[in-house]
Amino acid sequence: MTVSLWRVGIDIGGTFTDLVAGDTVTGERLHLKVLTTPGNPAEGFLEAVNTLKQRAGLDAGEIGFIFHGTTLATNAIIQRRVAPTALVTTEGFRDILEIGRHWRTDLYDLDLERPDPLVGRTLRFEVAERIGADQEVIAGLDAASVDSVIEQLQSSGVKAVAVVLLHSYGNPAHEQELAERLRASLGDVYVSASSELTREPREFERASTTVLNAALMPLIDDYLSKLEAALGDDGETTRLYLTHSNGGALSPEAARSRPVGLAQSGPVAGVHSCVRIGEALGYPNVIGFDMGGTSADIALIEGGQPRLTNELDVGGLPVRLPSVHVLSIGAGGGSVAWLDAVNALRVGPDSAGAAPGPACYGRGGDRPTVTDCNLILGRLPAEHPLAGFLSLDLDAAKRAVRTIAEPLGLSVEEAADGVIEVVNAGMEGAIRVVLREHGNDPRDFALVAFGGAGALHAVELAARLAIGTVIVPQHPGTFSAQGLLASDVRHDFGLSQPLRSDEPDAAAKLSEAFGELERIAAEQLADDPDFARDVTRERRCEVRYLGQAYEVGVPIEFNGEVDQTVFDRLVADFHDQHERAYAFANRDEPCEIRIQRLFVTATVGEQLAAADADEVGERSSRRDRVVYHGEELDCLVVDRSGLRPGDEVVAPAVVLQEDATTFIPPGVRAHVAATGDLLITDIPPA
């Protein structure tokens, strides 16, 4: 008899903690939401697991795997709620975090202030040593300077130390020796060395990434310990993984040593789901639009592949690690509407979150939010509980919105309509930024709307962008958690051994670089049980024209060694990709291969079969009123559980379900696809 082992995805957001679980034998799926517990997110995590056990009747040991996405690291960086951290670097480079780069985020802001470095100058220390750019030792690591730094650190009260020595990406010997001395001397202080994270040049980005990694180590270690304690006896049979910003998953042990990789842990799971829904419905180009309680996350999938980046910006600080590219802005259902000094209406980035939440939640909130405005406009029916358990208070929403309506001389409904316009404009701008980065035309894409609030705003956004199709998944409110279910364990390895394409032995040198990457990977994964069986490997090179400052990522495929044919194809692919991205290529000009990357992926446990369309319930519909651009409309209100594949939904309409609500404005066509997903088409440009 085959034993059922459930796979579980848990995504902790700003307002709700989402869970999707699937039985690997029967394919049964369960979706649920509980309120996030901001003070201790582990409590919401445990509540979700316990609710699953009760609803599905599971015993201890029947949950085989939990894949977890969390915004804990991102929020900690943005709010600067991290451990006191020190930086130890090469003599003369103490101020690298402050010097940074010369560019400005806003060229026209004369009063622009850069974010303060995470480590103040009094906690930045220098050691005497020097390794050259050619990886040769110029001056050895001075023992006396190391002893002096250790003595200062012991009395500094820091909880974490980042070690970033000059050119350690090429020759890490001094850095590794120093890190081991610090670990042996500082007891419980966490130590992170840059060469253990990223073997790449660019001193500022490498230092920023390592400092953030060190500063997050105590927080993530404490959080994972609470999760493991919460799982209790189940932890002996349940394996926990955390989603990495690269789209793969990490074991708790790996996450403890590389917590900066959790900076986009939550949003990337939704990108996986977008890829799959695009494939199923025949839309290889989609824009993922995830609007939750505190933020809107935007990702672009082109040709069935998510856009990747080597550098994230988190709270104004660079993180240089391979990542799925997701742009996040402070626009969610809980985003607070407010008036600035000249009485202009603003929305976000401040959010009411889960506690107290929007005013309409009746949990003590009294500030107007986007959710309150959707309720006032009839797009969220007051009698329909959110997530199946949270009743909405229309009067409380009106009281909150009145605080901005009266100073503006507007009615409550006019003010609510204005808030929706403002938040939509902000999200439209963010989507245009993502498209503009590589010259994409929005008309070539469909918009996938998910998160608890995404489907309320998606059609109006699509009209603003001249996007003709919106896809609303079967379970938009738990779509990101659903993406976690198919997670694989993945580790990234990078190396910088620069070489020019016109060197006579370039192919052999590139082959040697990938051989070194394989050695590093084998050494680091030797004791990891997930990589004890067959794994898949992907390889990529970062390539640029001579004199350029930044590279283009180019995949490379080969068996055994890089021969001249493989090398020539790599160079040709670089020219092609550069031309697609920047409308320029000079195929006669030599290029420079700056960085080599290896991605190693292992599949854990039994994968779930593709989910069928949900079982159809009773048809249920009624008429109600909704306010749209200041006009009161007669509107169809329909229960999504009663919709069958092929059914048309006559606009304007509000489609209700437990985890999300969809607003379909007039002038568009909506029908249920064979997969059970809702397709909204023929959207006219605004």
Secondary structure as GFF3:
##gff-version 3
##sequence-region A 1 686
A	DSSP	beta_strand	6	12	.	.	.	ID=ss1
A	DSSP	beta_strand	16	23	.	.	.	ID=ss2
A	DSSP	beta_strand	29	35	.	.	.	ID=ss3
A	DSSP	alpha_helix	41	56	.	.	.	ID=ss4
A	DSSP	beta_strand	63	70	.	.	.	ID=ss5
A	DSSP	alpha_helix	72	78	.	.	.	ID=ss6
A	DSSP	beta_strand	85	90	.	.	.	ID=ss7
A	DSSP	alpha_helix	96	99	.	.	.	ID=ss8
A	DSSP	three_ten_helix	121	123	.	.	.	ID=ss9
A	DSSP	beta_strand	124	127	.	.	.	ID=ss10
A	DSSP	beta_strand	130	131	.	.	.	ID=ss11
A	DSSP	beta_strand	137	139	.	.	.	ID=ss12
A	DSSP	alpha_helix	143	154	.	.	.	ID=ss13
A	DSSP	beta_strand	160	164	.	.	.	ID=ss14
A	DSSP	alpha_helix	173	185	.	.	.	ID=ss15
A	DSSP	beta_strand	190	193	.	.	.	ID=ss16
A	DSSP	alpha_helix	194	197	.	.	.	ID=ss17
A	DSSP	alpha_helix	203	231	.	.	.	ID=ss18
A	DSSP	three_ten_helix	232	236	.	.	.	ID=ss19
A	DSSP	beta_strand	239	243	.	.	.	ID=ss20
A	DSSP	beta_strand	249	250	.	.	.	ID=ss21
A	DSSP	alpha_helix	252	257	.	.	.	ID=ss22
A	DSSP	three_ten_helix	259	262	.	.	.	ID=ss23
A	DSSP	alpha_helix	265	281	.	.	.	ID=ss24
A	DSSP	beta_strand	286	291	.	.	.	ID=ss25
A	DSSP	beta_strand	296	302	.	.	.	ID=ss26
A	DSSP	beta_strand	305	306	.	.	.	ID=ss27
A	DSSP	beta_strand	308	309	.	.	.	ID=ss28
A	DSSP	beta_strand	312	314	.	.	.	ID=ss29
A	DSSP	beta_strand	317	319	.	.	.	ID=ss30
A	DSSP	beta_strand	323	324	.	.	.	ID=ss31
A	DSSP	beta_strand	327	329	.	.	.	ID=ss32
A	DSSP	beta_strand	335	339	.	.	.	ID=ss33
A	DSSP	beta_strand	345	351	.	.	.	ID=ss34
A	DSSP	three_ten_helix	359	361	.	.	.	ID=ss35
A	DSSP	alpha_helix	370	376	.	.	.	ID=ss36
A	DSSP	alpha_helix	394	408	.	.	.	ID=ss37
A	DSSP	alpha_helix	412	436	.	.	.	ID=ss38
A	DSSP	three_ten_helix	442	444	.	.	.	ID=ss39
A	DSSP	beta_strand	446	450	.	.	.	ID=ss40
A	DSSP	alpha_helix	454	465	.	.	.	ID=ss41
A	DSSP	beta_strand	470	472	.	.	.	ID=ss42
A	DSSP	three_ten_helix	476	478	.	.	.	ID=ss43
A	DSSP	alpha_helix	479	484	.	.	.	ID=ss44
A	DSSP	beta_strand	489	495	.	.	.	ID=ss45
A	DSSP	beta_strand	499	500	.	.	.	ID=ss46
A	DSSP	alpha_helix	506	525	.	.	.	ID=ss47
A	DSSP	three_ten_helix	529	531	.	.	.	ID=ss48
A	DSSP	beta_strand	536	545	.	.	.	ID=ss49
A	DSSP	beta_strand	552	555	.	.	.	ID=ss50
A	DSSP	alpha_helix	564	582	.	.	.	ID=ss51
A	DSSP	beta_strand	591	602	.	.	.	ID=ss52
A	DSSP	beta_strand	621	628	.	.	.	ID=ss53
A	DSSP	beta_strand	631	639	.	.	.	ID=ss54
A	DSSP	three_ten_helix	640	642	.	.	.	ID=ss55
A	DSSP	beta_strand	648	649	.	.	.	ID=ss56
A	DSSP	beta_strand	653	656	.	.	.	ID=ss57
A	DSSP	beta_strand	661	664	.	.	.	ID=ss58
A	DSSP	beta_strand	669	672	.	.	.	ID=ss59
A	DSSP	beta_strand	678	681	.	.	.	ID=ss60
###
